[in-house]
Amino acid sequence: MESQNTIVYAAYAVFNVMVAKEVNDLVLEPYMDEPFHIPQAQAYCGGNWDVWDPKLTTPPGLYVLSVLLKKVFLFKCTVPILRMNNLLLNLLLPPLVSHCLALYRSDRPPRTLLQPTLESIVISAFPLAWFFSFLYYTELGSVVFVLGTVLAAGRGAHLLAALMGAISCTFRQTNIVWVVYAAAFSILQDMRRKRVQSKVSDNHPGRPLLYDPMALDASLSDIPTILSSGLYALPSMMAIAWPYVMPIIGFASFVFWNGGIVLGDKSNHVPALHVPQIYYFTAFASCFGLPVLASTEGGVARLAGDVLWRMFGGKWYPAILDYRHFDWVYYAIGSLVHHPFLLSDNRHYTFYVWRRVYLAHWLVPYILSPFYLAFAWAWFLRVGRYQTLLQTLLLPVCMLPTLLLTPLLEPRYFLVPYLLLRLQVLMPNKAVLAEAAWYGFINWATMFVFLYMEREGVGRFMW
């Protein structure tokens, strides 16, 4: 089985190299955001460290990485080579995801880096991660270092995790939230191990443990117990969390020095409350994660029934008539943000989703609102089958600060949250194959459109 994994991984690598060659043969000049990123990287490669494009909004982690690769491997900083930096990062994803899956599932990881599991290769081919592996964007570096942070934290290497978390923030500032996620995740992992040990050993009868029931077995009556146990376990939790204080302090210092979280072009990236981003994410996750949701025990019909029961308590008609169940619709509609980038740039799929779906009729946002709630419940039920309550709630809690203040609807912002969500779900092999087929179709379609359906006066379509 492991030798088969190596063959699949090698085939995945070869295929990606072939796609990269096709991209570089057809897209000769820097495209979309690349005209900002590539000249900046080339300036650093030339030793011009005092050059900075004021239109760039993210820190220089990507460009520094390119300089390091240039020094170590004698790479040149041409457009194809700079794009290849992200391809290399993409090929790091399957081994990294394999180890993360083992961590979430308390399994043994593959014995070598060249034997990632089939599931990890499929997850690494997630459409947004895969597409931006062939362009010079910050996404792949952000994903790799965030997952590395979570992996190191879960294994108890907290100093390494704090360092990798700090590096991840040089690719995207909001990754500081995922540093907090990694710290909290490591605490939950440690407490879980201690609970297991306490059941099989009486060596530590008085050790305070955090109460954390399985998500689908939990109820509101568990909240006081969770809070009280958290107070008793606080010293143990702080002993784990202290290394992560340094990147948080460093980030706070950066925000104070910079006058805000955004570098460069602050006028077009003004933070604004955007509650619907959470709803958009649930729709995004449910669309791309369709095979994941469909693979639940009992199938789609069982999942839909469970969702309806959770939403309406089994009394559909009275609940539908009860307006209190739709208080949240106000937040879905009342705080819609029409960002100028979204309305003006017709080279992105989101432009057409917004124009042809959300703006098609004033009722559309209202009609979609119940589906957002249903999607959220579906993911809670899917993840909660295998995770504890606090582990299940940790991701949505950390998502809030990363998405709520982001006025632009941009699928790339959903990349890290989705991958962390997907890692928590256990799937049968047949469902993984269905997921591979789904991702494969999306990747083929989007790359075909990008490479071979360029429109004069418009350009190439992309995420």
N, C-alpha and C positions, 0 to 999 in steps of 0.2 A: 504493500500500500504506500509506504514511504517513497519507494522508487517511482511509483506512478505520480506521486505529488511532485517529485523533482522534474519529471518529464513535462507535466502540465505547467509548472512554473517556468521551465525553459521555453516552452512554446509561447507562453504569455509574454515573456521578455522579447523573444524574436518577433512576434507579431507587433508589439509596441514599437520596436525599432523600425519595422517596415512602415508603420503609420507615421512615425516621426519623419522618416525620409520623404514620404509623400507630402506631408505638411510643409517641410522646408523647400521642396521642389516647387510647390504651387503658391505658397505664401512667402514670397521672397522678402518683402519689407515688413518691418514691425507693424502689428495690427492692433487696433482698439486701444488698450492700455499700455501695450508694449512700447509705443513711442515715448512714453514717460519712463518706464522701467529700464529699457535697454540702454539709452544714452547715459543714465545715471550709473548703471553697472559698468559701462565702458569707461566712464570717468574714473571710477574707483580702480578699475583694472590698470589704468594708466597712471595711477599714483596721485590723482587729483582729489585728495580727500576733502578739500575745502569747497568743492563744487556740490551744489544741492539745488534740484529743481523745486521751486516753491509750490508747484502744482501737485507734487506727491503728497499723499495723505497718510502713508504708512512708514514706519521706521525702516532703516537700511539693512535689516537682517538678510534679505535675499541677495543684495549686492555684495555684502561681506562674504556670504557663503560662496558666491561665484569667484571672488578674489582668492579665497582659500583653495578652492578646487583648481584654480589657475596655478597657484603656487605649488600644490602637491602633484598634480598630474600634467602640468605644463599646458593646460588648456588655453586656447585663445578665446577672447571675448567677442567672437563674431555672433551674429544672430542665431545660426543653427546650434552653436556650442552652448550659448546661454540657455536656449530652449532645452538642450539636452540635460542641463542641470536638474530640471524638473522631472525629466524622464528617469533619471537616476533615483530621485526621491520616490517616484512612483514604484520603482522596482524594490525599494526598501519596505514598501507598505505590506506586501503579503507576509514576510516573516514577522514584522511588527504586529500586524493584526492577529496572526496565529498565536502569538504570546499573549496578546490582550484577551483573546477569546478564552484561552486556557485559564487566565487569571479570573475572569468573570465567572467561569464555570468550575473553578477549582480542579481543573484537569492538568495533566502533564503537558507541557509544551513540546513541540517537535524537537528532536535531538540536535538538529543542525539548522542553520539559517536557510539552507538550500532545499528544505523539505517543508515548506508551508502547506497548510491544509488547503483542500479545494475551496472550502468555504471562505478562507481568508483571501484567496485569489479573487473570488467573486466579489467580495466586499471591496477589495482594492480597485475593482473595475467599476465602482459606483460612478454613474455617468458624469457627475460634475468633477469628481477627482480625476477620472480618466481623461476627460476632454482637456482640462487645463494642464495635463502632464506634457502637452505638446506645444505649449506657449509659455512665455516668460512672465508668469504671474506669481503672486505670493501664496496661493492656496496650498500647494503641495508642501512647502516648507512649514506652513502653519499647521497642517494636519499631522505631519510626521513628528514635529516636536511636541504637539499637544498629546498625541498618543504615547510618545516616549515618556512624557511627564506622568501620565496616568499609569503606565506600566511600571515605571520606577517607583512611584508612590505605593502602588499596590503590593510591590515586593518588599517594601520596607526600606528602600534606598532613598531616604528622604532628602539628603543633601543633593544627590544627583537629580532627583525630581525637581527640587527647587531651582537648580541651575538650568535644567532643560525648560522649565516653565518660564524662567526669565528670558531665555533665548527665544521661546515661542512668541513672546510679546514683541520681539524685534521684527516679526513678520506681520503681526496684526495686534493692535493695542488691546482689543477686547479679549484677547487670550488670557489676560490676567484673571478673568472669571473662571477659566478652565484650570488655572493654578489652584484656585479655591476649591473647585470641584475635585481635583486630584487629592488635595489635602483631606477633604471630607470623605472621599472614597477610601483612602488609606485608613482612616479612622474606623469606618464601617467594616472594612476587611479585617482589621485588627480585632475589633470587638466580636466579629463573627467567629474568628478563630478561637478567641478566649471562651466564647459560649460553648463551642464544641469541646474544648479542653475541659471545661468545668463539668460537662456531662459525663466524661470518662475518667476524671481524676478528681480527687478531693484534696489536692495539694494546696489549692487557693480558695478555701471555702468563703473567705470574707472579701474577696476581690470584687469591687463594684463593676457591674456590667451594664451596658446600654441595652435597654429593652427594645427589640426591633422585630415585631412579628412579620410573618409573611404577608405580602401586600393584600392578597385576596381574602385573607382570613382576618384582617384588621378591621376595626370599627372605631367610631368616635370615642368610645369608652376607653380605648387604648392610649389616647393622647395624654391624659394626666400621668399615666405610668411611664410613658416615654420621656416626658419632661422631667419627672422626678428622678428617674434613673440617669438621665443626662446630667443632672446637677451632681449626682454622686460620682459619675464617671468622668467629670470635667478634668480633674488633674491628669488622669491617664490620657485623655484626648489632647490636652495641651502639650504633653510630653511628645506626642507625635507631630503636632501641628507647628511647633516653633520654627523649624527650618523654612517654612513657607512665608514667614513674616518678612524676610528680607526682600524677596521679589515684590511683595505688596508695598513695602516701604519705598522701594526703588520706583515702582510705578506711581505712587502718590507724589513722589518728588518730581518725577517727569511731568505729571499733570500740572503741578504747581509752577514749575519752571516754564512750561509751554503755554500756560494759560488755558488749558483744555486738553481733551484727549486727542483731538484731530491735529495732525501736522499739516502744514501747507495750506491747501485750498479750503479754509474754514467756512467761507461764505456758502459753498454748496453742500456742506456737510454739517449743518447746524443740528445738534441733538433736539429731537422733538418727540413728545409722547405719541407712541404709535401702537396702541393696543392690538389692532388687527394683525400685526406681525405674528403674534402667537397663533392666531387662527390660520394665517397663511402657512405657517410651518406645519400645522397638523394636516392641512390639505397636501402640502408638498410631501411630507413623510408618508402619507397614505397612498399617494400616487406612485411614488418610487418604491415604496415598501409593500406594494400590493401582494406579491407572493409571500411576504413575511406574515401579513395579516391573514391571508387565505390559508396558511399552513397550520393555523391554530387547531387544537384538538376538537373534533366535531365539525370542522369546516366553517365556511362563511356563514351558513344559516345559523349555526350554534352561536357564533360570535355576534351576529346581528341581534339575535334574541337576547343575549346577555347584555348587549349595549342598550337595547330598548328598556330592559328591566332596570338597569342602573339609572337610566335617564328619567324613567317615569314610574318606577316602583311597581311595574306590572299593571298599573291602572292607566292605560294609554289615553282614553278619551277625556277623563276629567283633568289629567295632567296637561294635555294639550290646550285645554281651555283656560288653565290657570296661568295668568299673565306673569306670575312671579317666577315661573320657570324660564322666562325669557327676558329677565332683567339684563342679562349679559348681552342681549342683542344691541342695546344702546351703545355699549362699548365697541361692538363690532362695526357699527355704522357711524356713530357720532364722532369718532376720532379717525376717520379715513384721511390719509395724507396723499395728496396728488403731487408727488415729487416732480420737479421740472425735468430731471433726467429720464424718468420713467415715461413722461408724456412726449418727449422730443426725440429720443434715440430709437429709431425703428429697426436697428440691427440686432436687437435683443428679443427673445421670445416673450419676455414679460411685457413688452410694449403691446403685443397683440393680445395677450391674455387680458391686460387691463382694458384695452380699447374695445375688444370684441366680446368680453364676458362681463367685467365689472361695470363698464360704462354703457353696456347695451341697453339697459333699462334700469330705472331707479329702484325697482323691486329686487334686482338680482342679489345685492348684498344681503337683503333680508331673507331671501329664499335660501341662500347658502349658509346662513348662520347656524341653523340646527345641525347641519352636516359637520361643521367644525367641531361642535360639542360631541357629536357621535364619534368622529375620528379620534378625539382626545380620549374618550372612554375606551375605544377599541385598542389603542396603544397601551393604556393603563392595564387592561385585562391581559393583553399579550405579554407585556413585560412582567407584570405582577405575578404571573403564574410561576415564575422562576426566581423572583427577587423579593427581598424584604421590603417593607413599607418605606423605610427611609431611603433605601437604595433606589427604589422606584421613583420617589418624589425628588431626589437630589437633582436629577437632570433638568426637569421643568423649572425647578427653583433657580438653578444657575442660568437657564435660558433667559429668564425674565430680564436681567440687566443687559444682556447682550443684544436683545431684540427690541425691547420696549422703547428705547431711545433712538432707534434707527429709522429715520423717515423714509428711506429708499427701499422699495421692494426689490431685493437682489438675492437670487437663489444661492449665490456663493456664501451668503451669511448663514445659510442653513446647513452647510456641509459638515462642520464639526459636530453640531448637535445631532444630526442624523446618524453619523457614524457611531457616536457614543450610545445612541438609542439602539441601533442595530446590534451592537456588541452584546447587549443584555438579553437577546432573544435566542433561545435554543430552537433549531430547525432540523427537521428530518432531511435525509440526503435528497429525496425527490424534490422537496421544496427548494433546496439549494440549487438544484439543476434548473428549476423553474425560474428562480431568481437570476441565474446566469443567462438564461434565454431572454428574460425581460430586459436586463441591463444590456445584453448584446444587441438587441433590437434598437434600443434607445441610442446606444453609442454609434451603431452603424448609421442610423437616420440623421443624427445631429452632425456627425463628421462628414457624411455625404453632402448634406446641405451646405456645410461650411466650406468644403473644398471645391465642390463641383456645381454649385448653384449660386455663384456670385452674381449679384444684380448691379448693372451699371447705374451709377448715381446713388446707389444705396450701400453696396459693399457686401460683406459676408455676414451671414446670420450666425449667432452664437448665443450661449447662455448669458 
